[in-house]
Amino acid sequence: MNWKVEYYKKGNGEIPVFEFLLSLSPKMRAKAYNEIKLLAEHGYYLKESYVK
């Protein structure tokens, strides 16, 4: 079951999580995107064992 991950959008159109992700090193950004993907795939069924 796929879940929809929604990001908070400020009134001025900024999306803070994207700004945060862009501030990360490429390696950490890839890890963060992977965890967001896992969240979208597993939703609240995601267990700590999926996150590395």
Long-range contacts (C-beta under 8 A, 24 or more apart in sequence): 1-43, 2-40, 2-41, 3-39, 3-40, 3-41, 3-42, 3-43, 4-40, 5-36, 5-39, 5-40
